[in-house]
């Protein structure tokens, strides 16, 4: 089907599509794909700005794709009415015809993770307590994206209150991986990552406390970037770093950088180039000397890609931190659980407590047992870990380890109870691999490493020194040039298939 024919397939948009535009878009410069959803966000931005394609055409293409695939994958929730979206797209075209350019996302469809408010849209946080809540204002990051011209089509699915790396909730259900809708998309930015992997969204953002940008990136074969905690967030500083941060995702690194440029406090990410790997040294941490349980095949995929990096001129050396990983887990659980005190009002009210997922109730109850001394001890361990990271980054440019300890698993399973015969003692122990970067507050990018024999995707984390965000992203640009994993697209299942 060519680009023109699918414009005629929506009766709901016929009236809008019959209206004249302020410019001719019958002659196109360059080789645009038959389906506009195949364009990267960066290329789509240029096509719109150069009037090679109209915003209505773009919106129509994305709506057609969403209506076909979203019922199967469940990535986008709380969708805005088609007619309203096409009306907004036409206004974007009219503005462009008058040389009113709103920004690099002018007229592009976008969906925000359902943990952030978008004025006028549902804001459920995946919780039945808020299933009817409508946001009264935009979050700061939403405002930045809106100011670049994006049109908000809905929200992306997330686990309840963003807890857990499996994207399910009682309001909207579970989100499947772009490569197999029966498997989990990861979390908590699972809807965002699946939306990217299925090309139902050009770009996406999310948040990351315990791998919530990285794990979904790996499970959907896209880029997920957790910035240094001072790049996007207004709280904390280089010494007192947050445990979580918002960050960008993309179908490729270039798109990821473009969105980071939009949401960063200091937009200085507009001139990045692939890193010269011949002067780079990476420290491969593997499974932390068998401390971490790993599903068979994950280490092998990562190591195969490290060989490709070595062939490109970089030096790769196995390394282990001089640190007790069990202490790191103690610090992580203490500081993470301490943050759950802000949910106490829902726990103390019996009516709302019954609506909370069991894992959240458990975390709140863990917070009740913590003393000030426990939190001080957790912060002390964390401070020592930052010292160890500084020592390691004095020797290596990057530290590398797998993004997840398991491949995507059934979306009907809330969390893996065991990995390779080893029992998981908490609902989040199976994602322990991500806490090294989270506790450090350092920049970490998930890059794809390929697929196992079942076609399940995996990624690896590339961690840089605090503040070295540009360098980490420039490594990702170079990595893309020597690997072809992002070009392996999923075979999607649609409602008509």
N, C-alpha and C positions, 0 to 999 in steps of 0.2 A: 504494500500500500504506500503511495507517495504522500508527501507532506500535505498536498492540497486536498486529497480525497477525504482524509479523516476529519477535515474541518466541517464537512457536510453531514457528519454522522450524529450530531447532537441536536435534537429538536429544541431542547431547552435554550440553546445559545443561538438559534437561527436568527432571531430578531437582531441581536447584537452584531452577529457576523455579517448581516446584510447592510449594516451602516457603513458609510465611507470612512476611510482613514485619511489622516492628514498628509500621508506620503505614499508613494508607490513602493510596494514590496514584491513586485513581480519579477524583478531582475536581481539575482543574488551574486554577491562577490564571494569567491572562494567556494569550497566544496562542502556544503552543509549536508549532514546525513538526512536520509529520508524521514527518520524519526528524530525530532528535536531533542528528545529526552536523552539521546546518546551523546549530546554535547557536554563537555565538562562545564562546570559553573563559570570558569574563566572565559572559555570560548563562547558560551552562551551570552555572557555579559557583552563581549565585543560585538556579537551578531545583533544584539538589541541596540546597542549604542550606534552602530553603523547603519541601522535600519535595514539590515539584510533580512530581518524577520520581525514580525510584530509581536507585541506582548500578548495579544489575543491568541495568536497562533501558538505561542509558547504555553499559555495557560490551557488551551484546548488539548494540546499534546499531553500535558501532564495529567489533566483530568481523565482523559481517555485511559491512560496507563494506570492511574490510581483505581479507577472503577473496575478495571480488569483484574488487577493483582492484589490490591489491598484487602479485599474480602478473604483472601487466602493467607496473606502474611501478617495482616493486622499491625502495620507499622504506624499508620496515621489515624488519629482518633479526633473526635469533635470537629469533623469537616464542616467548613463553611459551604453554604449553598452554591451550586455551580453558577447559577445566573448572577449572583452577587459577585463572585470571583471574576467572571467575564466582564461584568460592568466595571470593576476596578481595573482590569487589564486594559479595557478600552480607554479609560481615563489616563492610564499610563502612556498609551499610544498618542493620545491627544496632546499630552504634555510634551512628549518627545518631538512631535510635529511642530511645536512652538519653540523648540530648542530649550525646553526646560528639562534638564537631565538631573535626576534625583540622586544618582550615585551608581556604583558598579553593580548593584543588585536591582536596578531599575526594572520594575515589572516582573521580576522573577518570583515564582512561587516559593514559599518558605513555610516550614512548620517548626514550632518551638516545643522543646521537651516539656511535658506536662507537670514540671515542677516549678515553672516560671509563669508569671501572669502576662497575658496579652489582653489589652483592654477590649472588652466586649466578647471575649471567647471563654468557654468553660475552663476552669482551673481546678481540676480534681485532685491532683497529686496522687492519682491512682487509689484514692481512699473513698470508701462508701460514705464517709462522713462529709465529704465535699463534692459528691457526685452532681449536685445542682449549683455549685458555686460558679459565679461569673466574675471574671476579673474586672476591677474598676479602673485599673491603670496598667501601663506597661512597666515591666522591670527595666532597670538601667540598660541591660544588654539588649533587650527587645527594642528599646528606644534607639539604640545605636544601629541595629539592623534595619529598623523601619526608616531611619534617616538616610540609609543607603538605597532606599527605593523598593525594598522587598514587599511583596504582597502575602499576607499571612493566610494560609489556606486551612489551618487547623493546628493540632498539637501532635507531638510524637509520643508514643506509648512508653511507659516507665513502670517499674515495680512500685508498689505502695510506698510512698514517701522516699522513693529512690533506694530502698534497702534491698540489697541482694544483687547478684550478677545474673539473675534469671528474670527476664522481663515479663512478669505476669502480675495481674491485680484483679480484684473482684468486680471492678467497674467495667473494664474493657476486655479482660482475658489476657492471653499470652501472645507474644510476638515471636514469629518464627525467623530463623536464619534465612538470609537471601539465597543461600545455596541449598537449603532443604527446609521447607516451612514446618516440618514435623519436629525440627530441632530448635533449641533456644537461640535467640539472637544475642544472648548475653545481656548485661545490664550494668548500670541502670539506664544508660543511653541506648537501649536496645532498639527502640522504635526509630531513633535517628539513624543508627548504623544500618538497619535493615532498609530504611527509606533510601539511603544512599546506594546500598548494594543492589537494590532492585531498580534503581533509576526512577523512583517515584519522587525523589527530591534532588535538586541540583547540589545543595550544600546543607549542612546541619551543624548544630552546636549542642553541647551537653555539659555535664559536670562530672568531676572525678574526685571521689574520696578514696574508694578502694577499687580502682581500676575501671571506673564507670565509663571512661572514654576509650580506654585501651582494650579491655576485654571484648566489648562489642565490635571494636575495630577488627580484632583478630577473628571473631566469629562470623564476620560479614565481608572479609577481604577488602577493607577500606583503611584509610589512615585515621588514626585517633591521636590527638596531641594534648597531653597534659602540660600546660606551661608552668614555669616557675610561679610560685603562688603570689608574687607581686606584679605579675604582668597584666592580669585581667581584674583581679580582686582589689578592692579599696581597703580591706582590712588586713592587719598584720604587716610585717616588714621583713627584711632579710634575716633578722635575728629571731623574731617571734613569728614563725611561719604558720599559716593555716594548714589544717589537715586536708582541705579540699579546695578545689578551684573550678571555675567554669573554663571551657576551652572549646576549640573547633574540631570538626571532623571533615573529611573530604574524600571524594573518589580518588584523588591523587594529592600529592604534597602541595602542588601549586595552589589548588583550591583551598586546602587547609590553611596555607599561609595567607591567602586573600581574606578569608573570614577572620583569622586572627588579627589581621591589620584593622578590621572593622571593630572588634570588641576589645582590643587592648587599650589600656589606659594611656600608653604612649605609642602611637602608631608608627613604629620604626621598622616594620617588616616588609617594606616594599622593594627592596633591592637585594634579594637573596639569590645566590647562584650555587650550583652543585659544588660540593666540597672536593678538593683535590685529595683523593684517598691515599696517595703515595706518601703523605706525611702524617698519617693517622694511625693511632694505636688503640685497639679495642681490648677490653678485659672481659673474657667470656666466663660468666659465673655458673652457667649450666643449671643444675638442680641443687646448687649450694652444697656440694659434696654429700649428696644423697639425703640431705636434711628434708628436702621437699619431695613428696610423692609426685610422680609424673606418669601420665598415661603413656604407654609405649608409642613411639613414633614422633613425639614432640621434639625431643632433643635432637633426633636425627635430622628432622627438617631444618631446625635452626642451624645445626652444624654444617649442613650442605650449603646454606646461604653464606655462612661465615667463610667457607672455602672460596666461594665466588668473590667475596670481599677481599680476601687475601690475593686472589689472582688479579684483582684490580689495583693492587699495590699497597693495601693497608697491612698492618701487622696485627695479628690476633694472638692473644696469649691467654691461657687459662689462669684464672685468679680466684681466690677466695678471700672474703673479708676477714679481718682479724677481729671478729666480733661473735658473741654467742647469739645465734639466730633465735633461740628461745627467749632471750631477753628482749629482742626486738618485738616478738609477738606479744610479750607481756606489756611492753610499752604501748603497742598499737591498740590492744584490746582495752587497756585502761583508759587511754585518751579518747578512743572512739566511744566507749560506753559513757564516759563523762559528758559527752555532748548530748546524750539522750535526756538529760534533765529538762530540756526545753519541751519535751513531750509529756511531762508529768501531768498536766491538766487532763489530758485524754486518758491517762492511766487511772487517775484517781476517780474519775467519773465512771461509774459502772456501765452506764448506757453507752459511752463511747469506747470503753475498754473492750467490750465485746465485739467491736468493729475492727480492732487492731489485729494485724497478722501476728501469729505466735512468736515469730522471730523478733518483732519489735517489742512485744511485751517482755521477752527474755532480756533484750538489751536494756530496757528501762529498769528492770529488776536488778540487772548487774550494776547499773549506775547507783542504785540505792545502797549497795554494799561498799561503795568506794569512800575512802577517807581523803582528806586533804593530803595526808602523807603519801597515800597511794598515787595520787595525781602528781605530786612533786617527784616521786620516784620515777614515774612514767616519763615525765619531762626531762629528768636527769639522764635516763637511758637515751632518750631522743637526742639530747645535746651531744652525748658521746658518739652517737651514730653519725651525726653531722661532722664531727671531727674525723671519724674514720672515712667518711665519704670524701672529705677534703684531701686526706692522705692518698686515697685511691685515685682521685682525679689529678693529683700531682704526678702520677705515674701513667695514667691512661687518659685519652681524650674522651672515651665513652666506656660505659659499663653495659654489658648486654646479658639478657637472660630471657627465657620464654615469657610470653604475655599471659598465658594461662597454663594450668596444670592438667587440664583435660580438654579434649576436643568438644565441639558443640554436642550437647546431649539432648535427650527428649524434653520438649517443652512442657510435658506433663509431669516431669520430676522437678520439685521445687529446688533441690540442691543435691549434689552428689554426696552420698553417705560414705563412699570409700573410693580411693584411687589406687589402682594397681595393687589391691589387697590390703591397703592401709586405711584404717577407719578415720573418718573426719569427725572430730569431737565437737565442732560448732558448725553453724550453718554457713559461716564464711571462711572456714579454715581452708577450703579448697581453692581460695584465691589469695592465699598467703604470699604468693610470688610477687604481688604488686606492692606490698607494703614498704619495700626498700625505697622506692621512689616517693611514695606518699609521705612517709615519715620525714624524708629529706626535703620535701617541698620543691624538688628539683624538676627540670624539664625532662619529659619522657615521651617518646614517640613510639607508637605501635607501627611496625612495618610488616607487611605480609611475608610469609616464608613458604607459602604453597599449600598443598592439600594432601591428605592421607589417601589410602586406597579406597576409602568410602566417599571421597570427594568433600571431606570436611575441612574447612580452612583453619589456618593457624597463623599466629604472628609472633614476633619477638619485640621486646622492649629495648630501646636504645636510650640510655640515660646519660645526661650531661651534667656538668657542674651547675650549681645554682646560678642563674643569670645567663647561662650560655644557650639561651633558647635559639638564637639565630644559628649557632653552630650545629645544634641538633637537627634543625630543620634543613640546613644545607647538607648535612649527611644524608637525610632522607631523600633529598633531591638526587644526590649522587647514587644512592642505593637503587632508586627507581630506574636509573639509566642502565644498570648492570643486571637487573632482574626483570622478569616479565609477568609477575604474578597478578598485577592489577589488570592486565589485559584478559585474564581468564574470567569471563562473565558467567553468571549462573544461568541455568536453563529454568526459566520461571514457569510456575504453574498458575494459570489464570482461571477465572470462573467459567470461561467458555471452552477451556481445554478438556 
